[in-house]
Amino acid sequence: MNNRVMIIAGEASGDLHGGNLVRAMQAARPELSYTGMGGKELIAAGVNVLFDAKRIAVVGIAEVFTHLPDILAARKILRTALKEERPALLIIIDFPDFNLMLARSAKKLGIPVFYYITPQVWAWRSGRVKTIRERVDKIGVILPFEQDFFRSHGLTAEYVGHPLLDTVKSITGRDEFCKNHTIDTENLCIGLLPGSRRKEIATLLPILLQTAQRLQKQNCQKKQMVFLLPLASTVSETDIRENGLAEYGQGLDVRLIKENRYDMMAACDAAVVVSGTVTLELALLDTPMIVIYKLSRWTYRIAQLLVNSDLKHFSLVNLIGGKEIVPELIQEEVCPERIEEELMAILFDSQRRKEMLQGLELVRDRMGQSGASEKAAELALSLIS
């Protein structure tokens, strides 16, 4: 039997969960070896990464065209590896357009496909359910309601729990974090999390830094503010400096956090965060937040045609909670004035803050139990004959 497995992750969160999945599979079947696409987390887990995922980590339909040469190069390298190595299994993690294209090649070669962390087809572009059914043998879903949704469409789906429950942990307390970073514990710590893609950084970081300028000016007579900005594995310090920090960071106490990001997130009194998995990380760490989302004009217009009209929220926190727990700002609302307004409310309105923290507790309860990586590993290994 071929003991090689190919695993594909295209974004920072997929890279993280993929690394944990590989470790769980290694514990059960140590003879297997791994190759594929990803970042530092998959490399740390022992995967031979053939293509660096950050080269094609893009957001939006329009932005894909600027990265097309890298996308085509990645596809060629991975397709060639599929044909030459004929792995016993292809594991794809989120990143649907690229991954489903590669899954099609795998199916033609008779290679079984396991989809871990599926796209949110219940929210938008629901026509992809048919494509997934045709190209994927088994899926592991991470939100409870997804299991029934996919099974109702004829797919073999199992709810494995959310992998964040295994990984999101704060090691140090707030006081120790502040001490380690020479921050006065009396200061307010505001998290700025513009995303893990370069396009997101270029679009959102200047807005967040302008918000920080306004917030600091508005709050100058109260408490000093420190702005914490974590570096995702797909983003370099140069990306941060060239896309906003050098221009808009003057006069601000901005700290770039390269390690222990969960300690940083837990230490925040509030955070502004791009919509995505990171919102659930903040929820698990009990950190109040404002969720933002901003696409290019054309991408947004196209997305409006594809989104399920019944969808009332776009952030995972509010979707799981079934109501608006955290504020959501989208497109033109993503501006310094509106973000400042919402931040001031959750920082200084005690009732508003209390209600949000109660809502985050509800989300944590609904996310269920830990052990997602081990359950997903079991499903994946069941496809290897």
C-alpha positions as CSV (number, residue, x, y, z in Angstrom):
1,M,0.0,0.0,0.0
2,N,1.2,3.6,-0.7
3,N,1.9,5.1,2.7
4,R,1.9,8.7,1.4
5,V,-0.9,11.2,2.2
6,M,-1.3,14.6,0.4
7,I,-2.8,17.4,2.5
8,I,-3.7,20.9,1.2
9,A,-4.2,24.0,3.3
10,G,-4.4,27.4,1.7
11,E,-4.8,29.8,4.7
12,A,-3.3,30.4,8.2
13,S,-6.2,28.7,10.0
14,G,-6.2,25.7,7.7
15,D,-2.5,25.4,8.1
16,L,-3.0,25.3,11.9
17,H,-5.8,22.8,11.9
18,G,-4.0,20.7,9.3
19,G,-0.9,20.5,11.4
20,N,-2.9,19.2,14.4
21,L,-4.7,16.7,12.1
22,V,-1.4,15.3,10.8
23,R,-0.2,14.8,14.3
24,A,-3.3,12.9,15.3
25,M,-2.9,10.7,12.2
26,Q,0.7,10.1,13.0
27,A,-0.2,8.9,16.5
28,A,-2.5,6.4,15.0
29,R,-0.5,5.4,11.9
30,P,3.2,6.3,12.3
31,E,4.1,4.6,9.0
32,L,2.4,7.3,6.9
33,S,4.3,10.2,5.3
34,Y,2.8,13.5,4.2
35,T,3.3,16.0,1.4
36,G,1.2,18.9,0.1
37,M,0.7,22.7,0.4
38,G,0.6,24.8,3.5
39,G,2.7,26.9,5.8
40,K,4.9,26.6,8.9
41,E,2.3,24.6,10.9
42,L,2.2,21.7,8.4
43,I,6.0,21.9,8.1
44,A,6.4,21.7,11.8
45,A,4.1,18.6,11.8
46,G,6.5,16.9,9.3
47,V,4.7,17.6,6.0
48,N,6.9,18.0,2.9
49,V,5.4,21.3,1.7
50,L,5.7,21.5,-2.1
51,F,4.2,25.0,-2.4
52,D,4.0,27.9,0.2
53,A,0.3,28.6,0.8
54,K,0.9,32.3,1.5
55,R,1.7,32.9,-2.1
56,I,-2.0,32.2,-3.0
57,A,-3.8,33.3,0.2
58,V,-6.2,35.8,-1.4
59,V,-9.7,37.1,-0.5
60,G,-12.4,37.9,-3.1
61,I,-13.1,37.0,-6.6
62,A,-11.5,40.0,-8.2
63,E,-8.3,39.6,-6.2
64,V,-7.7,36.1,-7.6
65,F,-6.7,37.5,-10.9
66,T,-3.6,39.3,-9.5
67,H,-2.4,36.0,-8.0
68,L,-3.3,33.8,-11.0
69,P,0.3,32.9,-12.0
70,D,1.0,31.6,-8.5
71,I,-2.3,29.7,-8.4
72,L,-1.6,28.1,-11.7
73,A,1.9,27.2,-10.6
74,A,0.6,25.6,-7.4
75,R,-2.0,23.6,-9.3
76,K,0.6,22.3,-11.7
77,I,3.0,21.2,-9.0
78,L,0.3,19.5,-6.9
79,R,-1.4,17.8,-9.9
80,T,2.0,16.5,-11.0
81,A,2.6,15.1,-7.5
82,L,-0.8,13.4,-7.5
83,K,0.0,11.7,-10.8
84,E,3.5,10.7,-9.9
85,E,3.1,9.7,-6.2
86,R,-0.4,8.4,-6.3
87,P,-1.0,9.0,-2.6
88,A,-3.4,6.8,-0.6
89,L,-5.5,9.8,0.3
90,L,-6.0,13.5,-0.5
91,I,-7.0,15.7,2.5
92,I,-8.3,19.1,1.6
93,I,-9.0,21.8,4.2
94,D,-11.4,24.7,3.5
95,F,-10.0,26.9,0.6
96,P,-12.8,25.5,-1.6
97,D,-12.2,26.8,-5.2
98,F,-8.6,25.6,-5.3
99,N,-9.2,22.4,-3.3
100,L,-12.3,21.2,-5.2
101,M,-10.3,21.7,-8.4
102,L,-7.6,19.4,-7.0
103,A,-10.2,17.0,-5.7
104,R,-11.4,16.6,-9.3
105,S,-7.9,15.5,-10.4
106,A,-7.7,13.1,-7.4
107,K,-11.0,11.4,-8.3
108,K,-9.9,10.8,-11.9
109,L,-6.9,9.0,-10.5
110,G,-9.0,6.9,-8.1
111,I,-7.6,8.6,-5.0
112,P,-10.1,9.0,-2.2
113,V,-10.7,12.5,-0.9
114,F,-11.4,13.7,2.7
115,Y,-12.7,17.2,3.2
116,Y,-12.0,18.6,6.6
117,I,-13.6,22.0,7.4
118,T,-15.9,22.5,4.4
119,P,-16.9,25.8,2.8
120,Q,-20.0,27.5,4.2
121,V,-22.3,26.4,1.4
122,W,-25.2,26.8,3.7
123,A,-24.5,30.5,3.6
124,W,-23.6,31.2,0.0
125,R,-22.9,29.6,-3.3
126,S,-25.0,26.6,-2.3
127,G,-24.5,25.1,-5.8
128,R,-21.1,23.8,-4.6
129,V,-22.9,21.1,-2.6
130,K,-23.3,19.1,-5.9
131,T,-19.6,19.6,-6.7
132,I,-18.6,18.4,-3.2
133,R,-20.8,15.3,-3.5
134,E,-19.2,14.4,-6.8
135,R,-15.6,14.9,-5.8
136,V,-15.4,14.1,-2.1
137,D,-15.8,10.7,-0.4
138,K,-16.2,11.9,3.2
139,I,-16.3,15.2,5.1
140,G,-15.7,16.2,8.7
141,V,-17.7,19.2,9.7
142,I,-17.0,21.5,12.6
143,L,-20.3,23.2,13.3
144,P,-23.2,21.0,14.7
145,F,-25.8,22.1,12.1
146,E,-23.5,21.3,9.2
147,Q,-23.9,17.6,9.7
148,D,-27.6,17.5,9.0
149,F,-27.2,20.0,6.2
150,F,-24.7,17.9,4.2
151,R,-26.5,14.6,5.0
152,S,-29.7,16.0,3.6
153,H,-27.8,16.6,0.4
154,G,-26.6,13.0,0.1
155,L,-23.1,13.4,1.5
156,T,-21.3,11.3,4.1
157,A,-20.7,13.9,6.8
158,E,-19.7,13.6,10.5
159,Y,-19.6,16.3,13.1
160,V,-16.2,16.2,14.7
161,G,-16.4,19.3,16.9
162,H,-14.5,22.5,16.4
163,P,-10.7,22.2,16.3
164,L,-10.3,25.5,18.1
165,L,-11.5,23.8,21.3
166,D,-8.3,21.8,21.2
167,T,-5.9,24.7,20.4
168,V,-7.2,27.9,21.8
169,K,-5.7,28.3,25.2
170,S,-4.1,31.2,27.0
171,I,-1.0,30.2,29.0
172,T,-0.2,33.4,30.8
173,G,-2.6,35.7,32.5
174,R,-3.1,39.3,31.5
175,D,-0.7,40.7,34.1
176,E,2.1,38.3,33.1
177,F,1.5,39.1,29.4
178,C,1.7,42.8,30.1
179,K,4.9,42.3,32.2
180,N,6.5,40.3,29.4
181,H,5.8,43.1,26.9
182,T,6.5,46.0,29.2
183,I,2.9,47.2,29.2
184,D,1.4,48.9,32.3
185,T,-1.4,46.7,33.5
186,E,-3.6,49.8,34.0
187,N,-3.4,50.5,30.2
188,L,-6.2,49.5,27.9
189,C,-5.1,46.8,25.4
190,I,-6.9,46.9,22.0
191,G,-6.4,44.1,19.5
192,L,-6.1,45.0,15.8
193,L,-6.6,41.9,13.7
194,P,-7.0,42.8,10.0
195,G,-6.6,39.3,8.7
196,S,-4.1,36.7,7.5
197,R,-4.1,37.7,3.8
198,R,-1.9,40.5,2.3
199,K,-4.9,42.0,0.5
200,E,-6.8,42.2,3.8
201,I,-3.8,43.9,5.4
202,A,-3.6,46.5,2.7
203,T,-7.3,47.2,2.8
204,L,-8.0,47.1,6.6
205,L,-4.9,48.0,8.5
206,P,-4.8,51.7,7.5
207,I,-8.5,52.0,8.6
208,L,-7.7,50.3,11.9
209,L,-4.8,52.5,12.6
210,Q,-6.8,55.6,11.8
211,T,-9.4,54.3,14.2
212,A,-6.6,53.9,16.8
213,Q,-5.6,57.5,16.3
214,R,-9.2,58.7,16.9
215,L,-9.7,56.4,19.9
216,Q,-6.5,57.6,21.5
217,K,-7.4,61.3,21.0
218,Q,-11.0,60.7,22.3
219,N,-9.7,58.8,25.3
220,C,-6.6,60.8,26.2
221,Q,-8.0,62.0,29.5
222,K,-8.9,58.5,30.7
223,K,-6.5,55.6,30.2
224,Q,-3.4,55.0,28.0
225,M,-4.0,52.6,25.1
226,V,-1.7,50.0,23.7
227,F,-2.6,48.5,20.3
228,L,-1.7,44.8,19.8
229,L,-1.3,43.5,16.3
230,P,-0.5,39.7,15.9
231,L,1.5,38.5,12.9
232,A,-0.2,35.5,11.1
233,S,2.0,32.9,9.6
234,T,1.1,34.2,6.1
235,V,2.0,37.8,6.9
236,S,5.5,39.3,7.4
237,E,6.5,42.3,9.5
238,T,7.4,44.0,6.2
239,D,3.8,43.5,5.0
240,I,2.5,45.3,8.1
241,R,4.9,48.2,7.9
242,E,4.5,48.8,4.1
243,N,0.7,48.6,4.3
244,G,-0.2,51.1,6.9
245,L,2.0,51.0,10.0
246,A,4.7,53.3,8.6
247,E,2.1,55.9,7.4
248,Y,-0.6,55.7,10.1
249,G,1.2,54.4,13.2
250,Q,2.9,57.6,14.2
251,G,2.2,58.5,17.8
252,L,0.6,55.2,18.6
253,D,1.9,52.5,20.9
254,V,1.6,49.5,18.5
255,R,3.1,46.2,19.4
256,L,3.7,43.5,16.8
257,I,3.1,40.2,18.5
258,K,5.0,37.3,16.8
259,E,4.4,34.6,19.4
260,N,1.8,33.4,21.8
261,R,-1.0,35.1,20.0
262,Y,-3.7,33.5,22.2
263,D,-2.1,35.1,25.3
264,M,-2.2,38.4,23.4
265,M,-5.9,38.0,22.4
266,A,-6.9,37.0,25.9
267,A,-5.1,40.1,27.3
268,C,-7.2,42.5,25.1
269,D,-9.9,44.6,26.6
270,A,-11.5,44.6,23.2
271,A,-10.6,43.8,19.6
272,V,-11.4,44.7,16.1
273,V,-11.3,41.7,13.9
274,V,-11.9,40.7,10.3
275,S,-14.7,38.1,9.9
276,G,-13.5,34.5,10.0
277,T,-12.2,31.8,12.3
278,V,-10.4,34.3,14.5
279,T,-13.8,35.6,15.8
280,L,-14.3,32.2,17.4
281,E,-10.8,32.2,18.9
282,L,-11.6,35.5,20.5
283,A,-15.0,34.1,21.7
284,L,-13.3,31.2,23.3
285,L,-10.9,33.6,25.1
286,D,-13.8,35.7,26.3
287,T,-12.6,38.8,24.5
288,P,-15.2,41.4,23.4
289,M,-15.0,42.3,19.7
290,I,-16.2,44.2,16.7
291,V,-16.3,42.2,13.5
292,I,-15.5,43.9,10.1
293,Y,-15.6,42.7,6.5
294,K,-14.7,44.8,3.4
295,L,-14.3,43.5,-0.1
296,S,-13.5,45.3,-3.3
297,R,-16.6,47.0,-4.9
298,W,-16.9,44.4,-7.7
299,T,-16.3,41.4,-5.5
300,Y,-18.9,42.6,-3.1
301,R,-21.5,43.1,-5.8
302,I,-20.9,39.6,-7.1
303,A,-21.0,38.2,-3.6
304,Q,-24.4,39.9,-3.0
305,L,-25.8,37.7,-5.8
306,L,-24.4,34.5,-4.3
307,V,-25.3,34.9,-0.6
308,N,-28.3,33.1,0.9
309,S,-30.9,35.8,1.3
310,D,-32.1,34.2,4.5
311,L,-28.8,34.8,6.2
312,K,-29.1,37.4,9.0
313,H,-25.5,37.5,10.1
314,F,-22.1,37.0,8.5
315,S,-19.8,36.5,11.6
316,L,-19.4,33.0,13.0
317,V,-20.0,34.2,16.5
318,N,-23.5,35.6,15.7
319,L,-24.3,32.6,13.4
320,I,-23.6,30.1,16.2
321,G,-25.3,32.3,18.8
322,G,-28.3,32.7,16.6
323,K,-28.5,36.4,17.3
324,E,-26.4,39.6,17.2
325,I,-23.9,39.1,20.0
326,V,-21.1,41.2,18.5
327,P,-21.5,44.2,16.2
328,E,-20.9,43.5,12.5
329,L,-19.7,46.3,10.1
330,I,-19.5,45.7,6.4
331,Q,-18.2,47.6,3.4
332,E,-18.8,51.4,3.8
333,E,-19.5,50.9,7.6
334,V,-15.9,49.8,7.9
335,C,-14.6,53.3,8.6
336,P,-12.7,54.9,11.6
337,E,-15.8,56.7,12.8
338,R,-18.1,53.7,13.1
339,I,-15.4,51.4,14.5
340,E,-14.5,54.0,17.1
341,E,-18.1,54.4,18.1
342,E,-18.5,50.6,18.7
343,L,-15.2,50.3,20.5
344,M,-16.1,53.1,22.9
345,A,-19.4,51.4,23.7
346,I,-17.9,48.0,24.6
347,L,-15.0,49.5,26.5
348,F,-16.9,52.0,28.6
349,D,-20.6,51.0,28.6
350,S,-20.7,48.4,31.4
351,Q,-24.1,47.0,30.5
352,R,-23.2,46.6,26.8
353,R,-20.0,44.8,27.8
354,K,-21.8,42.5,30.2
355,E,-24.4,41.5,27.6
356,M,-21.6,40.7,25.1
357,L,-19.7,38.6,27.5
358,Q,-22.9,36.6,28.3
359,G,-23.4,36.1,24.6
360,L,-19.8,34.8,24.1
361,E,-20.5,32.3,26.9
362,L,-23.5,31.0,24.9
363,V,-21.3,30.6,21.8
364,R,-18.7,28.6,23.8
365,D,-21.4,26.3,25.1
366,R,-22.8,25.6,21.7
367,M,-19.4,24.8,20.2
368,G,-19.4,21.5,22.1
369,Q,-16.5,19.3,23.3
370,S,-12.9,19.1,22.3
371,G,-11.2,16.3,20.4
372,A,-11.8,17.4,16.8
373,S,-8.4,16.5,15.4
374,E,-8.6,12.9,16.7
375,K,-12.1,12.4,15.4
376,A,-11.2,13.9,12.0
377,A,-8.1,11.7,11.9
378,E,-10.2,8.6,12.4
379,L,-12.5,9.6,9.5
380,A,-9.6,10.3,7.2
381,L,-7.8,7.0,8.0
382,S,-11.0,5.1,7.4
383,L,-10.6,6.0,3.7
384,I,-7.2,4.4,3.4
385,S,-7.5,0.8,2.3
